[in-house]
Amino acid sequence: MNYIIFDLEATCWENDRTKQNEIIEIGAVKMNTKLEFVDEFQTFIKPKVHPWLSDFCKELTSITQENVNAAPYFPQAIGKFQEWIGKEDYFLCSWGFYDKSQLKKDCELNRVRQEWIKNHISIKHQHGKMIGNERGVGMERALHMLKLQLDGTHHRGIDDARNIAKIFIKIFDKLELQ
């Protein structure tokens, strides 16, 4: 069994929720049942519906237009991600349900099968239950509450995945994996 702690960054616009978001980065950390780091994965993805990143998105994520222009489209990127996940049983773990939902939306948009998006847990909501806040708190706040340091750049998929993995390890014995 492996735990795939992943984080997505997606196209976004300030004060405009009318446009369809698309994944522009996948960052992930793979851990085994002993909570040992196994490997990590990172890829940028070229969006197809809105290929030009908004200034807001570039500033928030630090992802550049050049990063996504040079990246594969979703079907190729997600194929590499699935290959990296491997054949062993796994749990997908993210900070909230947004990442799972966005994965499914991008699979639909690109006509990619979704049965692999299974066994998912929201570390955010499980942490929230532990602190008596059903909705949970932001990753940065949770790190602070657990006396863990925020490393890297917040809102970069790979850095956020690494930070979520630190939370995952710290609270693992209290997680409900189902």
N, CA, C and O of each residue as an XYZ file, in Angstrom:
712
protein
N       0.844     -1.190      0.000
C       0.000      0.000      0.000
C       0.883      1.244      0.000
O       1.843      1.343      0.763
N       0.541      2.183     -0.864
C       1.224      3.470     -0.891
C       0.230      4.587     -0.637
O      -0.965      4.453     -0.901
N       0.741      5.677     -0.125
C      -0.049      6.884      0.068
C       0.482      7.920     -0.908
O       1.664      8.263     -0.896
N      -0.414      8.409     -1.752
C      -0.053      9.407     -2.754
C      -0.593     10.746     -2.250
O      -1.779     11.042     -2.395
N       0.283     11.541     -1.663
C      -0.112     12.855     -1.162
C       0.119     13.815     -2.309
O       1.257     14.033     -2.726
N      -0.971     14.394     -2.826
C      -0.840     15.201     -4.031
C      -1.516     16.556     -3.885
O      -2.411     16.746     -3.061
N      -1.063     17.479     -4.703
C      -1.652     18.810     -4.733
C      -1.669     19.292     -6.173
O      -0.724     19.064     -6.929
N      -2.745     19.955     -6.538
C      -2.904     20.483     -7.883
C      -2.921     22.001     -7.856
O      -3.390     22.619     -6.900
N      -2.409     22.578     -8.905
C      -2.616     24.002     -9.161
C      -3.401     24.062    -10.463
O      -3.204     23.245    -11.362
N      -4.296     25.043    -10.550
C      -5.169     25.140    -11.714
C      -5.275     26.586    -12.183
O      -4.978     27.525    -11.445
N      -5.708     26.736    -13.431
C      -5.940     28.079    -13.953
C      -6.935     28.788    -13.037
O      -7.847     28.167    -12.493
N      -6.746     30.095    -12.876
C      -7.622     30.865    -11.990
C      -7.606     32.327    -12.405
O      -6.671     32.808    -13.045
N      -8.655     33.005    -12.024
C      -8.824     34.415    -12.345
C      -9.341     35.126    -11.105
O     -10.185     34.595    -10.382
N      -8.838     36.316    -10.864
C      -9.274     37.073     -9.696
C     -10.719     37.523     -9.893
O     -11.058     38.147    -10.899
N     -11.561     37.195     -8.916
C     -12.979     37.610     -8.918
C     -13.745     37.171    -10.162
O     -14.656     37.871    -10.604
N     -13.394     36.038    -10.724
C     -14.120     35.519    -11.887
C     -14.193     34.002    -11.791
O     -13.217     33.300    -12.059
N     -15.346     33.516    -11.411
C     -15.542     32.066    -11.299
C     -16.347     31.509    -12.470
O     -16.828     30.378    -12.417
N     -16.491     32.307    -13.524
C     -17.278     31.860    -14.673
C     -16.472     30.967    -15.605
O     -17.045     30.179    -16.357
N     -15.158     31.081    -15.565
C     -14.305     30.294    -16.465
C     -13.995     28.928    -15.850
O     -13.901     28.776    -14.632
N     -13.845     27.960    -16.718
C     -13.536     26.599    -16.290
C     -12.064     26.493    -15.886
O     -11.172     26.855    -16.654
N     -11.824     25.993    -14.670
C     -10.447     25.766    -14.219
C      -9.897     24.513    -14.889
O     -10.630     23.564    -15.164
N      -8.593     24.531    -15.144
C      -7.892     23.346    -15.642
C      -6.606     23.194    -14.858
O      -5.983     24.185    -14.475
N      -6.212     21.969    -14.623
C      -4.978     21.687    -13.883
C      -3.782     22.170    -14.696
O      -3.683     21.910    -15.895
N      -2.867     22.884    -14.016
C      -1.632     23.327    -14.667
C      -0.384     22.760    -13.973
O       0.726     22.872    -14.494
N      -0.578     22.149    -12.793
C       0.545     21.469    -12.137
C       0.020     20.349    -11.254
O      -0.990     20.497    -10.565
N       0.724     19.231    -11.290
C       0.511     18.138    -10.342
C       1.813     17.975     -9.580
O       2.879     17.814    -10.174
N       1.716     18.020     -8.261
C       2.850     17.707     -7.398
C       2.428     16.580     -6.480
O       1.314     16.605     -5.958
N       3.279     15.598     -6.268
C       2.888     14.460     -5.435
C       4.097     13.846     -4.742
O       5.219     13.865     -5.248
N       3.819     13.305     -3.569
C       4.808     12.575     -2.779
C       4.239     11.180     -2.542
O       3.071     11.036     -2.181
N       5.059     10.159     -2.744
C       4.637      8.773     -2.495
C       5.287      8.299     -1.206
O       6.500      8.411     -1.028
N       4.456      7.762     -0.301
C       4.953      7.213      0.969
C       4.459      5.785      1.108
O       3.390      5.432      0.609
N       5.252      4.967      1.793
C       4.834      3.586      2.022
C       4.134      3.472      3.376
O       3.946      4.473      4.067
N       3.749      2.252      3.751
C       3.000      2.054      5.003
C       3.841      2.331      6.245
O       3.293      2.506      7.334
N       5.159      2.372      6.097
C       6.030      2.735      7.225
C       6.207      4.249      7.305
O       6.987      4.758      8.109
N       5.447      4.972      6.434
C       5.526      6.434      6.340
C       6.911      6.910      5.923
O       7.382      7.972      6.333
N       7.547      6.085      5.091
C       8.838      6.452      4.527
C       8.606      7.075      3.154
O       7.747      6.636      2.389
N       9.384      8.096      2.866
C       9.353      8.743      1.564
C       9.852      7.746      0.518
O      10.935      7.179      0.665
N       9.067      7.535     -0.534
C       9.446      6.613     -1.604
C       9.924      7.384     -2.831
O      10.967      7.076     -3.406
N       9.149      8.386     -3.219
C       9.471      9.117     -4.449
C       8.587     10.356     -4.527
O       7.652     10.513     -3.742
N       8.890     11.235     -5.479
C       7.999     12.361     -5.728
C       7.839     12.575     -7.218
O       8.650     12.122     -8.026
N       6.766     13.282     -7.562
C       6.391     13.484     -8.950
C       5.976     14.940     -9.121
O       5.320     15.517     -8.254
N       6.367     15.523    -10.248
C       5.934     16.884    -10.556
C       5.851     17.038    -12.053
O       6.747     16.608    -12.780
N       4.782     17.648    -12.517
C       4.667     18.013    -13.920
C       3.793     19.243    -14.055
O       2.838     19.433    -13.302
N       4.132     20.067    -15.018
C       3.235     21.138    -15.431
C       2.347     20.565    -16.520
O       2.682     19.560    -17.147
N       1.201     21.222    -16.741
C       0.252     20.772    -17.761
C      -0.198     21.980    -18.565
O      -0.492     23.039    -18.010
N      -0.247     21.806    -19.873
C      -0.695     22.880    -20.763
C      -2.226     22.874    -20.803
O      -2.829     21.886    -21.220
N      -2.856     23.975    -20.370
C      -4.329     24.014    -20.420
C      -4.817     24.165    -21.868
O      -4.166     24.817    -22.684
N      -5.966     23.556    -22.176
C      -6.445     23.627    -23.552
C      -7.608     24.601    -23.740
O      -7.753     25.173    -24.821
N      -8.438     24.802    -22.717
C      -9.592     25.691    -22.870
C      -9.164     27.160    -22.778
O      -9.547     27.979    -23.613
N      -8.381     27.476    -21.770
C      -7.839     28.833    -21.577
C      -6.318     28.713    -21.481
O      -5.773     28.668    -20.378
N      -5.628     28.661    -22.623
C      -4.188     28.390    -22.606
C      -3.322     29.509    -22.033
O      -2.156     29.278    -21.713
N      -3.872     30.723    -21.897
C      -3.081     31.841    -21.369
C      -3.402     32.054    -19.907
O      -4.556     32.283    -19.545
N      -2.384     31.980    -19.064
C      -2.565     32.166    -17.625
C      -2.848     33.634    -17.320
O      -2.252     34.534    -17.913
N      -3.754     33.853    -16.398
C      -4.040     35.223    -15.965
C      -2.868     35.732    -15.120
O      -2.118     34.944    -14.542
N      -2.724     37.040    -15.059
C      -1.685     37.615    -14.203
C      -1.887     37.174    -12.759
O      -0.923     36.896    -12.045
N      -3.157     37.110    -12.333
C      -3.491     36.667    -10.975
C      -2.968     35.254    -10.726
O      -2.371     34.985     -9.684
N      -3.190     34.362    -11.674
C      -2.766     32.965    -11.555
C      -1.243     32.865    -11.488
O      -0.701     32.135    -10.658
N      -0.560     33.597    -12.359
C       0.902     33.563    -12.374
C       1.473     34.091    -11.061
O       2.452     33.557    -10.540
N       0.854     35.139    -10.535
C       1.334     35.700     -9.271
C       1.052     34.760     -8.099
O       1.910     34.567     -7.237
N      -0.148     34.176     -8.066
C      -0.525     33.271     -6.973
C       0.348     32.021     -6.937
O       0.811     31.611     -5.872
N       0.572     31.419     -8.102
C       1.233     30.109     -8.150
C       2.732     30.177     -8.440
O       3.454     29.213     -8.183
N       3.195     31.274     -8.958
C       4.569     31.449     -9.456
C       4.846     30.577    -10.681
O       5.999     30.413    -11.078
N       3.802     30.024    -11.274
C       3.931     29.240    -12.503
C       3.899     30.227    -13.673
O       3.037     31.104    -13.736
N       4.837     30.072    -14.584
C       4.935     31.005    -15.703
C       4.238     30.476    -16.946
O       3.947     29.285    -17.063
N       3.981     31.387    -17.865
C       3.404     30.990    -19.148
C       4.351     30.030    -19.865
O       3.908     29.094    -20.529
N       5.654     30.267    -19.728
C       6.654     29.390    -20.351
C       6.585     27.974    -19.774
O       6.754     26.996    -20.502
N       6.335     27.867    -18.459
C       6.209     26.547    -17.828
C       5.102     25.726    -18.493
O       5.310     24.566    -18.847
N       3.925     26.336    -18.659
C       2.806     25.576    -19.226
C       2.921     25.425    -20.740
O       2.480     24.416    -21.291
N       3.503     26.406    -21.418
C       3.669     26.286    -22.878
C       4.548     25.092    -23.238
O       4.324     24.437    -24.256
N       5.542     24.811    -22.408
C       6.480     23.714    -22.682
C       5.982     22.365    -22.135
O       6.644     21.341    -22.306
N       4.827     22.373    -21.485
C       4.325     21.175    -20.795
C       3.452     20.314    -21.709
O       2.950     20.788    -22.728
N       3.276     19.047    -21.335
C       2.351     18.189    -22.084
C       0.904     18.569    -21.757
O       0.630     19.207    -20.741
N      -0.002     18.170    -22.628
C      -1.430     18.327    -22.335
C      -1.830     17.293    -21.291
O      -1.074     16.368    -20.994
N      -3.036     17.462    -20.735
C      -3.516     16.626    -19.632
C      -3.421     15.117    -19.905
O      -2.895     14.400    -19.054
N      -3.898     14.598    -21.038
C      -3.859     13.134    -21.214
C      -2.457     12.532    -21.065
O      -2.293     11.477    -20.451
N      -1.459     13.197    -21.623
C      -0.088     12.683    -21.513
C       0.423     12.820    -20.072
O       1.039     11.900    -19.535
N       0.163     13.968    -19.462
C       0.631     14.209    -18.096
C      -0.005     13.250    -17.107
O       0.671     12.720    -16.226
N      -1.297     13.027    -17.250
C      -1.991     12.158    -16.294
C      -1.570     10.704    -16.512
O      -1.550      9.916    -15.567
N      -1.235     10.351    -17.741
C      -0.704      9.012    -18.024
C       0.615      8.793    -17.296
O       0.845      7.728    -16.724
N       1.477      9.800    -17.319
C       2.759      9.708    -16.598
C       2.527      9.630    -15.090
O       3.224      8.899    -14.386
N       1.548     10.386    -14.601
C       1.220     10.369    -13.167
C       0.725      8.976    -12.760
O       1.165      8.433    -11.747
N      -0.175      8.408    -13.538
C      -0.694      7.072    -13.234
C       0.422      6.021    -13.279
O       0.470      5.118    -12.444
N       1.304      6.149    -14.250
C       2.452      5.238    -14.354
C       3.321      5.366    -13.102
O       3.782      4.361    -12.560
N       3.546      6.597    -12.643
C       4.351      6.854    -11.444
C       3.671      6.273    -10.202
O       4.343      5.711     -9.338
N       2.345      6.402    -10.107
C       1.614      5.833     -8.967
C       1.883      4.333     -8.888
O       2.103      3.796     -7.802
N       1.866      3.661    -10.028
C       2.203      2.244    -10.089
C       1.011      1.323     -9.899
O      -0.136      1.763     -9.809
N       1.311      0.045     -9.841
C       0.278     -0.998     -9.780
C      -0.114     -1.375     -8.349
O      -1.161     -1.984     -8.128
N       0.722     -1.014     -7.387
C       0.430     -1.341     -5.991
C      -0.797     -0.570     -5.503
O      -1.071      0.526     -5.994
N      -1.542     -1.131     -4.538
C      -2.694     -0.435     -3.971
C      -2.258      0.910     -3.405
O      -1.129      1.062     -2.939
N      -3.168      1.887     -3.450
C      -2.814      3.227     -2.979
C      -4.034      3.987     -2.471
O      -5.173      3.672     -2.816
N      -3.773      4.974     -1.660
C      -4.746      5.976     -1.257
C      -4.294      7.296     -1.840
O      -3.125      7.660     -1.719
N      -5.210      8.022     -2.472
C      -4.949      9.391     -2.889
C      -5.292     10.288     -1.703
O      -6.377     10.170     -1.133
N      -4.394     11.168     -1.333
C      -4.583     12.027     -0.170
C      -4.314     13.469     -0.575
O      -3.259     13.778     -1.129
N      -5.271     14.350     -0.298
C      -5.089     15.761     -0.651
C      -5.622     16.651      0.465
O      -6.285     16.183      1.390
N      -5.321     17.930      0.360
C      -5.785     18.899      1.356
C      -7.141     19.401      0.887
O      -7.231     20.435      0.225
N      -8.186     18.673      1.227
C      -9.545     19.007      0.812
C     -10.003     18.126     -0.327
O      -9.267     17.269     -0.815
N     -11.247     18.359     -0.743
C     -11.850     17.561     -1.805
C     -11.697     18.209     -3.182
O     -11.989     17.586     -4.203
N     -11.238     19.463     -3.205
C     -11.099     20.183     -4.472
C     -10.220     19.407     -5.457
O     -10.573     19.275     -6.629
N      -9.089     18.900     -4.993
C      -8.123     18.252     -5.891
C      -8.728     17.027     -6.572
O      -8.534     16.820     -7.770
N      -9.461     16.215     -5.808
C     -10.110     15.041     -6.395
C     -11.165     15.487     -7.415
O     -11.253     14.931     -8.510
N     -11.952     16.480     -7.049
C     -12.994     16.996     -7.930
C     -12.391     17.557     -9.224
O     -12.918     17.307    -10.308
N     -11.297     18.309     -9.119
C     -10.664     18.893    -10.303
C     -10.061     17.809    -11.190
O     -10.117     17.899    -12.416
N      -9.484     16.785    -10.564
C      -8.978     15.648    -11.355
C     -10.100     15.041    -12.192
O      -9.929     14.785    -13.384
N     -11.245     14.816    -11.558
C     -12.382     14.219    -12.276
C     -12.854     15.129    -13.406
O     -13.155     14.657    -14.502
N     -12.920     16.442    -13.139
C     -13.362     17.389    -14.178
C     -12.405     17.380    -15.368
O     -12.844     17.388    -16.518
N     -11.103     17.362    -15.096
C     -10.140     17.354    -16.191
C     -10.167     16.027    -16.941
O      -9.964     15.996    -18.155
N     -10.416     14.929    -16.227
C     -10.567     13.642    -16.908
C     -11.778     13.687    -17.845
O     -11.700     13.224    -18.983
N     -12.896     14.242    -17.367
C     -14.089     14.371    -18.213
C     -13.805     15.234    -19.429
O     -14.111     14.848    -20.558
N     -13.218     16.409    -19.199
C     -12.908     17.352    -20.272
C     -12.041     16.703    -21.351
O     -12.218     16.961    -22.542
N     -11.114     15.866    -20.923
C     -10.151     15.253    -21.849
C     -10.483     13.814    -22.212
O      -9.686     13.129    -22.852
N     -11.657     13.362    -21.803
C     -12.122     11.994    -22.096
C     -11.109     10.938    -21.649
O     -10.746     10.025    -22.390
N     -10.672     11.112    -20.399
C      -9.737     10.165    -19.790
C     -10.499      9.377    -18.739
O     -11.289      9.951    -17.989
N     -10.278      8.082    -18.673
C     -10.960      7.233    -17.684
C     -10.638      7.690    -16.264
O      -9.541      8.181    -15.996
N     -11.604      7.525    -15.355
C     -11.449      8.035    -13.992
C     -11.474      6.969    -12.901
O     -11.392      7.305    -11.719
N     -11.582      5.715    -13.262
C     -11.729      4.695    -12.213
C     -10.519      4.637    -11.277
O     -10.625      4.103    -10.173
N      -9.401      5.163    -11.691
C      -8.191      5.155    -10.858
C      -8.272      6.178     -9.726
O      -7.488      6.123     -8.778
N      -9.229      7.121     -9.828
C      -9.390      8.150     -8.788
C     -10.291      7.555     -7.710
O     -11.491      7.824     -7.662
N      -9.697      6.754     -6.864
C     -10.456      6.009     -5.854
C      -9.731      6.125     -4.523
O      -8.665      6.735     -4.444
N     -10.294      5.552     -3.501
C      -9.634      5.525     -2.190
C      -9.006      6.877     -1.865
O      -7.798      6.978     -1.654
N      -9.828      7.897     -1.827
C      -9.344      9.254     -1.566
C      -9.716      9.691     -0.153
O     -10.809      9.396      0.331
N      -8.799     10.396      0.503
C      -9.142     11.038      1.773
C      -8.730     12.507      1.726
O      -7.736     12.883      1.105
N      -9.531     13.313      2.403
C      -9.203     14.725      2.588
C      -8.500     14.857      3.937
O      -9.128     14.752      4.990
N      -7.219     15.083      3.888
C      -6.455     15.273      5.121
C      -6.956     16.528      5.831
O      -6.994     16.575      7.061
N      -7.335     17.533      5.066
C      -7.850     18.786      5.633
C      -9.070     18.530      6.520
O      -9.127     19.014      7.651
N     -10.028     17.783      6.019
C     -11.257     17.557      6.775
C     -11.041     16.621      7.964
O     -11.687     16.765      9.002
N     -10.135     15.670      7.807
C      -9.834     14.801      8.948
C      -9.104     15.592     10.034
O      -9.379     15.419     11.221
N      -8.185     16.450      9.633
C      -7.511     17.324     10.601
C      -8.551     18.243     11.253
O      -8.508     18.485     12.459
N      -9.481     18.747     10.445
C     -10.537     19.612     10.963
C     -11.349     18.942     12.060
O     -11.644     19.562     13.082
N     -11.713     17.678     11.855
C     -12.459     16.933     12.893
C     -11.656     16.832     14.178
O     -12.212     16.903     15.274
N     -10.345     16.666     14.040
C      -9.471     16.538     15.219
C      -9.435     17.816     16.052
O      -9.251     17.772     17.269
N      -9.612     18.953     15.383
C      -9.547     20.232     16.108
C     -10.929     20.825     16.347
O     -11.045     21.953     16.827
N     -11.988     20.065     16.012
C     -13.348     20.533     16.245
C     -13.821     21.555     15.230
O     -14.668     22.393     15.539
N     -13.285     21.495     14.026
C     -13.677     22.411     12.960
C     -13.963     21.568     11.724
O     -13.050     21.240     10.968
N     -15.224     21.221     11.519
C     -15.612     20.300     10.440
C     -15.116     20.736      9.058
O     -14.780     19.892      8.227
N     -15.069     22.042      8.811
C     -14.643     22.536      7.496
C     -13.130     22.507      7.340
O     -12.622     22.557      6.220
N     -12.416     22.428      8.433
C     -10.962     22.413      8.367
C     -10.389     23.809      8.233
O     -11.125     24.792      8.142
N      -9.084     23.886      8.223
C      -8.365     25.157      8.089
C      -7.420     25.040      6.895
O      -7.242     23.960      6.333
N      -6.829     26.147      6.525
C      -5.878     26.137      5.424
C      -4.628     25.358      5.796
O      -4.311     25.176      6.972
N      -3.931     24.905      4.774
C      -2.719     24.115      4.999
C      -1.685     24.884      5.815
O      -1.062     24.330      6.720
N      -1.508     26.149      5.494
C      -0.515     26.960      6.191
C      -0.850     27.056      7.683
O       0.037     26.953      8.531
N      -2.134     27.253      7.996
C      -2.575     27.336      9.403
C      -2.382     25.992     10.105
O      -1.948     25.948     11.256
N      -2.702     24.903      9.417
C      -2.533     23.571     10.009
C      -1.062     23.304     10.320
O      -0.743     22.763     11.379
N      -0.178     23.672      9.421
C       1.261     23.514      9.670
C       1.644     24.259     10.952
O       2.344     23.723     11.810
N       1.178     25.488     11.063
C       1.477     26.305     12.242
C       0.935     25.644     13.515
O       1.625     25.583     14.532
N      -0.301     25.154     13.448
C      -0.923     24.510     14.611
C      -0.135     23.282     15.061
O      -0.063     22.980     16.252
N       0.453     22.582     14.100
C       1.203     21.360     14.396
C       2.693     21.629     14.616
O       3.497     20.706     14.744
N       3.040     22.927     14.655
C       4.433     23.350     14.867
C       5.365     22.794     13.784
O       6.484     22.360     14.057
N       4.860     22.823     12.551
C       5.635     22.401     11.387
C       5.910     23.628     10.525
O       5.102     24.556     10.476
N       7.028     23.626      9.864
C       7.429     24.767      9.045
C       6.894     24.635      7.622
O       6.890     23.548      7.043
N       6.446     25.756      7.071
C       6.063     25.802      5.659
C       7.349     25.902      4.853
O       8.085     26.883      4.970
N       7.617     24.900      4.045
C       8.815     24.899      3.198
C       8.416     25.156      1.756
O       7.340     24.744      1.322
N       9.272     25.831      1.019
C       9.026     26.073     -0.393
C       8.072     27.222     -0.630
O       7.920     28.110      0.208
N       7.437     27.190     -1.776
C       6.522     28.248     -2.205
C       5.092     27.755     -2.098
O       4.704     26.789     -2.755
N       4.300     28.437     -1.252
C       2.881     28.081     -1.102
C       2.186     28.304     -2.446
O       2.475     29.276     -3.145
N       1.279     27.413     -2.800
C       0.555     27.408     -4.067
C       1.438     26.972     -5.231
O       1.216     27.375     -6.372
N       2.424     26.160     -4.940
C       3.147     25.397     -5.953
C       2.868     23.946     -5.605
O       3.087     23.519     -4.471
N       2.387     23.193     -6.574
C       1.927     21.829     -6.333
C       2.926     20.948     -5.604
O       2.574     20.295     -4.622
N       4.161     20.921     -6.070
C       5.142     20.021     -5.458
C       5.486     20.460     -4.039
O       5.626     19.617     -3.153
N       5.625     21.767     -3.808
C       5.942     22.249     -2.457
C       4.780     22.005     -1.509
O       4.987     21.591     -0.368
N       3.557     22.257     -1.968
C       2.395     22.003     -1.118
C       2.255     20.509     -0.812
O       1.903     20.136      0.307
N       2.526     19.657     -1.798
C       2.459     18.202     -1.557
C       3.458     17.795     -0.475
O       3.137     16.987      0.397
N       4.653     18.346     -0.528
C       5.661     18.039      0.499
C       5.201     18.510      1.885
O       5.395     17.809      2.879
N       4.593     19.696      1.945
C       4.107     20.215      3.225
C       2.924     19.405      3.746
O       2.834     19.137      4.944
N       2.016     19.016      2.853
C       0.879     18.180      3.255
C       1.385     16.831      3.759
O       0.822     16.271      4.699
N       2.436     16.309      3.146
C       3.015     15.030      3.589
C       3.516     15.138      5.035
O       3.405     14.181      5.801
N       4.061     16.290      5.406
C       4.518     16.474      6.801
C       3.330     16.412      7.757
O       3.428     15.820      8.832
N       2.215     17.016      7.372
C       0.999     16.969      8.192
C       0.499     15.528      8.259
O       0.151     15.033      9.331
N       0.467     14.862      7.109
C       0.008     13.477      7.008
C       0.770     12.592      7.997
O       0.164     11.806      8.725
N       2.081     12.718      8.021
C       2.907     11.913      8.930
C       2.581     12.244     10.378
O       2.457     11.347     11.212
N       2.444     13.524     10.675
C       2.223     13.966     12.059
C       0.889     13.457     12.612
O       0.806     13.118     13.793
N      -0.150     13.397     11.785
C      -1.481     13.003     12.270
C      -1.896     11.610     11.809
O      -3.041     11.207     12.017
N      -0.990     10.878     11.191
C      -1.341      9.596     10.567
C      -2.105      8.655     11.503
O      -3.089      8.039     11.095
N      -1.653      8.545     12.757
C      -2.276      7.594     13.678
C      -3.732      7.951     14.001
O      -4.448      7.134     14.581
N      -4.174      9.145     13.638
C      -5.559      9.557     13.904
C      -6.415      9.567     12.637
O      -7.614      9.836     12.712
N      -5.825      9.281     11.482
C      -6.559      9.306     10.216
C      -7.451      8.082     10.059
O      -7.112      6.980     10.489
N      -8.593      8.308      9.435
C      -9.499      7.200      9.087
C      -9.318      6.925      7.597
O      -9.739      7.718      6.755
N      -8.708      5.828      7.289
C      -8.472      5.448      5.894
C      -9.532      4.457      5.470
O      -9.531      3.300      5.892
N     -10.443      4.929      4.625
C     -11.536      4.051      4.174
C     -11.925      4.353      2.760
O     -12.826      3.713      2.217
